[in-house]
Structure formats: structure tokens, C-alpha cells
Amino acid sequence: MGELPPATVLAAGLGERRLLLVLDNFEHLATAGPAVAALLAACPGVAALVTSRSRLRVGGACPAGAAPGAAAAG
């Protein structure tokens, strides 16, 4: 039996766990979009919070804008 793909191993490890996957500056990893979407489909308890300077154009995305250089109040 050959080695399983890393995405399959990750999905199996996450299983039914409930967790938040945070991916910051995703514009640098845009080609990984389909892999992230497949992971989210395989693991219904996983939610993703993704930041990007460019629109992701994926189903289920909720775009929210911020002014360049804006800092959190507090």
C-alpha cells in the first residue's frame, strides 16, 4: 500500500472535530484554494477565516473590506 496524500491524512485526522482554520494573506497561496475547499467539504466541523488582499471568488465567501492601513480600535 502506498503513502496517502497529505490532504487525505489531514482530513482523516480532523475528522468530525470542530475548529477554526485561520489562513492569513491567502493571496500568496491562491492556488491552494481548491485544496482548502475540499478540506472544508470533507470536514463539516471545520470553518475557515481567510484574509486576502484580493477577492477569493469562492462559494460561501463573505467579503468584508477594510481601509488600507486601518488598525483595530482599542
ZADO-1210 file (C-alpha; in nm, 4 decimals, padded with zeros to 6 digits):
<atoms>
<atom x="00.0000" y="00.0000" z="00.0000" code="MET" pos="1"/>
<atom x="00.1415" y="00.3406" z="-00.0997" code="GLY" pos="2"/>
<atom x="00.1653" y="00.6557" z="00.1055" code="GLU" pos="3"/>
<atom x="-00.1588" y="00.8547" z="00.1336" code="LEU" pos="4"/>
<atom x="-00.1719" y="01.2126" z="00.0035" code="PRO" pos="5"/>
<atom x="-00.1168" y="01.4718" z="00.2795" code="PRO" pos="6"/>
<atom x="-00.4658" y="01.6208" z="00.2254" code="ALA" pos="7"/>
<atom x="-00.6244" y="01.2797" z="00.2877" code="THR" pos="8"/>
<atom x="-00.4218" y="01.2303" z="00.6052" code="VAL" pos="9"/>
<atom x="-00.5153" y="01.5798" z="00.7281" code="LEU" pos="10"/>
<atom x="-00.8874" y="01.5291" z="00.6591" code="ALA" pos="11"/>
<atom x="-00.8805" y="01.1925" z="00.8372" code="ALA" pos="12"/>
<atom x="-00.7020" y="01.3468" z="01.1351" code="GLY" pos="13"/>
<atom x="-00.9502" y="01.6307" z="01.1639" code="LEU" pos="14"/>
<atom x="-01.2490" y="01.4029" z="01.1201" code="GLY" pos="15"/>
<atom x="-01.5532" y="01.5438" z="01.2983" code="GLU" pos="16"/>
<atom x="-01.3611" y="01.7901" z="01.5159" code="ARG" pos="17"/>
<atom x="-01.4969" y="02.1430" z="01.5445" code="ARG" pos="18"/>
<atom x="-01.2289" y="02.4034" z="01.4858" code="LEU" pos="19"/>
<atom x="-01.1460" y="02.7287" z="01.3122" code="LEU" pos="20"/>
<atom x="-00.8767" y="02.7253" z="01.0441" code="LEU" pos="21"/>
<atom x="-00.7183" y="03.0714" z="01.0084" code="VAL" pos="22"/>
<atom x="-00.5365" y="03.1458" z="00.6820" code="LEU" pos="23"/>
<atom x="-00.3815" y="03.4939" z="00.6684" code="ASP" pos="24"/>
<atom x="-00.2511" y="03.6612" z="00.3494" code="ASN" pos="25"/>
<atom x="-00.4073" y="03.3907" z="00.1367" code="PHE" pos="26"/>
<atom x="-00.3277" y="03.5817" z="-00.1843" code="GLU" pos="27"/>
<atom x="00.0148" y="03.4171" z="-00.1614" code="HIS" pos="28"/>
<atom x="-00.1483" y="03.0720" z="-00.1600" code="LEU" pos="29"/>
<atom x="-00.4332" y="03.1294" z="-00.4054" code="ALA" pos="30"/>
<atom x="-00.3548" y="02.8092" z="-00.5955" code="THR" pos="31"/>
<atom x="-00.4317" y="02.6152" z="-00.2758" code="ALA" pos="32"/>
<atom x="-00.7945" y="02.7315" z="-00.2878" code="GLY" pos="33"/>
<atom x="-00.9329" y="02.4048" z="-00.4295" code="PRO" pos="34"/>
<atom x="-00.7457" y="02.2023" z="-00.1650" code="ALA" pos="35"/>
<atom x="-00.8858" y="02.4192" z="00.1154" code="VAL" pos="36"/>
<atom x="-01.2365" y="02.3896" z="-00.0317" code="ALA" pos="37"/>
<atom x="-01.2004" y="02.0101" z="-00.0476" code="ALA" pos="38"/>
<atom x="-01.0802" y="02.0005" z="00.3140" code="LEU" pos="39"/>
<atom x="-01.3788" y="02.2068" z="00.4287" code="LEU" pos="40"/>
<atom x="-01.6160" y="01.9802" z="00.2345" code="ALA" pos="41"/>
<atom x="-01.4609" y="01.6682" z="00.3884" code="ALA" pos="42"/>
<atom x="-01.4626" y="01.8083" z="00.7436" code="CYS" pos="43"/>
<atom x="-01.8005" y="01.9687" z="00.8189" code="PRO" pos="44"/>
<atom x="-01.6902" y="02.0785" z="01.1670" code="GLY" pos="45"/>
<atom x="-01.4082" y="02.2913" z="01.0287" code="VAL" pos="46"/>
<atom x="-01.4703" y="02.6581" z="00.9471" code="ALA" pos="47"/>
<atom x="-01.2209" y="02.8869" z="00.7792" code="ALA" pos="48"/>
<atom x="-01.1369" y="03.2513" z="00.8347" code="LEU" pos="49"/>
<atom x="-00.9296" y="03.3648" z="00.5366" code="VAL" pos="50"/>
<atom x="-00.7733" y="03.7050" z="00.4797" code="THR" pos="51"/>
<atom x="-00.6530" y="03.8208" z="00.1409" code="SER" pos="52"/>
<atom x="-00.5751" y="04.1448" z="-00.0340" code="ARG" pos="53"/>
<atom x="-00.7517" y="04.0109" z="-00.3423" code="SER" pos="54"/>
<atom x="-01.1011" y="03.8643" z="-00.3788" code="ARG" pos="55"/>
<atom x="-01.1049" y="03.4884" z="-00.3417" code="LEU" pos="56"/>
<atom x="-01.4079" y="03.4261" z="-00.5657" code="ARG" pos="57"/>
<atom x="-01.5102" y="03.1054" z="-00.3921" code="VAL" pos="58"/>
<atom x="-01.8543" y="02.9837" z="-00.2908" code="GLY" pos="59"/>
<atom x="-01.9535" y="03.0625" z="00.0649" code="GLY" pos="60"/>
<atom x="-01.7170" y="03.3589" z="00.0895" code="ALA" pos="61"/>
<atom x="-01.8397" y="03.6684" z="00.2755" code="CYS" pos="62"/>
<atom x="-01.6203" y="03.9560" z="00.1559" code="PRO" pos="63"/>
<atom x="-01.5603" y="04.2392" z="00.4013" code="ALA" pos="64"/>
<atom x="-01.3497" y="04.5386" z="00.3122" code="GLY" pos="65"/>
<atom x="-01.1079" y="04.7366" z="00.5261" code="ALA" pos="66"/>
<atom x="-00.9330" y="05.0606" z="00.4508" code="ALA" pos="67"/>
<atom x="-00.5636" y="05.0193" z="00.3690" code="PRO" pos="68"/>
<atom x="-00.3574" y="05.0607" z="00.6843" code="GLY" pos="69"/>
<atom x="-00.6662" y="05.0518" z="00.9068" code="ALA" pos="70"/>
<atom x="-00.5898" y="04.9485" z="01.2621" code="ALA" pos="71"/>
<atom x="-00.8248" y="04.7873" z="01.5098" code="ALA" pos="72"/>
<atom x="-00.9680" y="05.0246" z="01.7668" code="ALA" pos="73"/>
<atom x="-00.8694" y="04.9581" z="02.1206" code="GLY" pos="74"/>
</atoms>
